[in-house]
Amino acid sequence: MTPHRGLTRRTVVAGLLGAGAALSAASNRARAEGPPPFATVRHQFIQLRGARPVPSVPIPRLSGGTIDLTSLRGKVVLVNFWATWCPACRIELPMLDRLTASGVRDLVVIAVATDRDRSVVAPFVKALKLRRLAIGLDPEGLLAKAGASSQADTPFALYGMPITFLIGISGQVEGYISGEADWLSIEARRLLDYYASAG
């Protein structure tokens, strides 16, 4: 039997480099095709084209102080808009609370209540036992508004309730999904990982 003469250190290194280039090309192709699919029964994640950076708008926190979305650059941020009157929000908020506790690196989740009456928010949060989720308040609609408005432009539009916007590590709104979504699913994790690695 004749030994295989083509297997040398040079051919092994060249093969490894070729495999690495092929994996890199496949990764770049997947990135060019867009994020992995993430959907509910009725809605899907909508990727936004030409998204603008999130402006510096202080979001009052239920626990006191404010949250500035621009200070979270370098992290994947989910900004969820909800209301106490919304049945689907009762389903989604506990999932977002568990997602916050799951230890996903470089992920920040903010749930912004849109109720005009701030006094109903704290009892609602307590009843749902939301302990880890950052709760913001937007009773005046300075951060998000529903429908077309001739008033000042807001960073987010309320196309449904609940609705969650994903801000990428570059500080731009990358997309959104309306309706309650399973943020603990494998598909959600793939979506978050996609944007976490999109540097």
N, C-alpha and C positions, 0 to 999 in steps of 0.2 A: 504494500500500500504506500502510495506517495503522499508525503505530508503536504498540507495546503500552503502553497507559497505566498498567496495573496494577503494573508493575515499578518500584518506587521503593526507596529505601534502607530505608524503614520496612517495606515488605513483605518485602524480603530478610532483614532482621534478625528480623522476626516469624517467617519461615519457618525460619530457623536455630534460633531459640529453640524453636519447635514440634518440630523434628527432634530437638533435644537432649532435650526433655521426653519424646518418644516413646522414645528410646534409654534414658533413665533409667527409664522405666516398664517397658520390656522387661527391663532388668537387674534391677529390683526383683521383677518377676514370676518371673524365673529363680531369684533368690535364695530367694523364697518356696517355690518348688517343690523346693528342696534342691540338693545338690551334683550335678555331672555324674556319669554312671555310670562306675564303674571296677570291673572284674571279671576273674576268671580263668576257666578252664574250669569249675571246681567252686565257686568262692566269689565273693562280691561285697562291695564296700565297704558296711558297715552304718553308717548314721548313727545316733548315739545322741541320744535326746531327754532333756532335763533333766539333761545331764551336769554333774558337779560339778568344781570346780577341782582341779587336781592338787596334792596336799599336798607340803610340803617334805620329801622323803625323799632323803637323800644316796645316790647310786648310786656304789659304788666303781668306779674305772676300772682296766682291766687295766694301763695305763701308769703308774698311781699317781694319787693325788688322788681327788676325787669330782666328780660332776655333780649339780647341783641343778636339777630341771626348772622350779621356780618362777622361777629366774633367767633363763629363756629366754623369758619373756613378751614378746610383740611379734614373735615368730618362729613359723613353722610348724615343728613338731617331729614327726618320725617316731620312735617308740620301738618297735623290733623286738625280739621275744623269740625266742630260738633255742637250740639245743643241738647239741653235737657229734655226737650219735647220729642226728640228723634229716637224712635225704637231701634233702628239699626246701630245707633251710637252706643246703646246699652250692650250690644254684642261685641262691637269692635274695641271699645275702650279697654276692657279687661285684657284683651289680646295684646294691645299696645303696652299695657302695664307689664305683662309677662315678658314681652319682647325687650323692654327696658331692663328687666332683671336678668335677662338671659346671658348677658356679658358679651354681646356682639361688640367687637372692638371698633372704636372710632364711629360709633353710631349714637346720635342724639335724637330722642323722640319728644316732641312738644305737642300737647293736645290743647288747642285754643277754643275756649267756649265762646260762642257767638251770642249767647243770651243777653238781652238788654238789661235784665234784672240780675245784677251780680249776686244778690242774696240767695238765689236758688242754686248756684253752682256748688258751693261748699257742701251742702247736705247731699246733693246728687253724687259728688265725688266720694263722700264718706259711705253712702249706701252701696256704691259699687266696689268699695274697698280698694280704691286706687291709691297705692302707697308710694310707688316709685316714679310714676309718670309726672313730668313737669307740666303743670296746668297753667295755661296763659288765659288772659281775658281780652276780648275785643268787642265790648258792648256797643261802641260807637261805630263799628265797621271801618276803622282806620287801616286795618290790615287786609281785610277781605270783604267783598260786597257781592251780592247776587245780582245777576242781570246787568244790562247796560245802564250806565249812570253818567249824568252830565257833571257830577261832582268830581272831586279830585281823584286821580288814578290811584288804585290800590295795588299792592304787589301781587295779590291773589284774587282769583274770581271763584265764586261759589257756584259750581255747575251742578251740585247735588249736595246731599247731606246724609252721612258724613262724606268728607272728601279729604284725601291725603296727598300732599305735594311732597315730592322728593327733591331735595337740594343736594347737588353733588359736591365733591370735595373742592371744586373750583369756585363754589359760592353761587352757582347759577341754578335756577329751577330747571330740573331735567324733565319732569313729567308729573303726572297725577293719576290717581284712580279714585273714582267716586263709589259710594256704597260701602258696606262693611266688607273688609278684605281679611283674609286669613294671613296675618303677618307672621304666624308661627310655622307656616308651610315651607316645604323645600323650595317651591317656586319663588316665594318671597325672599328666602335666604340667597338664592341665586341672583335675584335682582339687586339686593343690597350688596352682595359681593362684587357684582359687575361694576356698580358705581364706586365702590370702595377702591377698586383697582384701576379706575379710569383716570389715572394721573398723567 
